[in-house]
């Protein structure tokens, strides 16, 4: 709807991506969690990235949450790239 907050739009779009992505998909996400507090945004970004890993979906995940780089230590196939 026209009155949705930035956060709600982001959540609806992210849910759509997670509900429709497959192992053959390429998902590109930019700054998930930006529409909420830092703590909540980090938790949300981690959960979304973790779900993408579990789905074995290829993804490019741009973020300012430095903690997400720890995923490369925990999950095979996760790589960090920065410019």
C-alpha positions in Angstrom: 0.0 0.0 0.0 1.0 3.6 -0.4 1.3 4.1 3.4 3.8 1.4 4.2 7.0 2.4 6.1 10.4 1.8 4.6 10.9 -1.1 7.0 7.6 -2.7 6.0 8.3 -2.4 2.3 11.7 -3.9 2.9 10.2 -6.8 4.8 7.5 -7.5 2.2 10.1 -7.5 -0.6 12.5 -9.7 1.4 9.8 -12.2 2.3 8.9 -12.4 -1.4 12.5 -13.1 -2.3 12.9 -15.8 0.4 9.6 -17.4 -0.5 10.4 -17.6 -4.2 14.2 -18.1 -4.5 15.6 -21.5 -5.4 19.0 -23.1 -5.8 19.0 -21.7 -9.3 18.3 -18.1 -8.3 20.7 -15.2 -7.9 19.6 -12.9 -5.1 21.0 -9.4 -4.9 20.3 -7.6 -1.6 21.5 -4.1 -0.6 21.6 -2.9 3.0 18.9 -5.2 4.5 17.9 -3.9 7.9 18.6 -0.2 7.2 15.1 0.8 8.1 15.3 -0.1 11.8 17.7 0.1 14.7 21.3 -1.1 14.4 20.8 -4.1 16.7 17.6 -5.2 15.0 18.9 -4.5 11.5 22.0 -6.6 12.2 19.9 -9.5 13.5 17.6 -9.2 10.6 20.4 -9.1 8.0 22.1 -12.1 9.7 18.8 -14.1 9.6 18.2 -13.3 6.0 21.7 -14.2 5.0 21.6 -17.4 7.0 18.4 -18.4 5.3 19.9 -17.8 1.9 22.8 -20.0 2.8 20.4 -22.8 4.0 18.5 -22.5 0.7 21.8 -22.9 -1.2 20.8 -19.8 -3.2 23.6 -17.7 -4.8 23.6 -14.2 -3.5 25.3 -10.9 -3.5 24.7 -9.2 -0.1 25.8 -5.6 0.3 25.9 -4.5 3.9 27.4 -2.1 6.4 27.1 -4.6 9.2 30.8 -5.7 9.7 29.6 -8.6 11.9 28.2 -10.4 8.9 31.8 -11.1 7.7 31.8 -13.7 10.4 29.5 -15.8 8.3 32.4 -16.8 6.1 34.0 -18.5 9.1 30.8 -20.4 9.9 29.4 -21.4 6.5 31.1 -23.2 3.7 30.7 -21.3 0.4 30.3 -17.9 2.0 32.9 -15.4 0.9 33.6 -11.8 1.8 34.5 -9.3 -0.9 35.0 -5.6 -0.4 36.2 -2.7 -2.5 
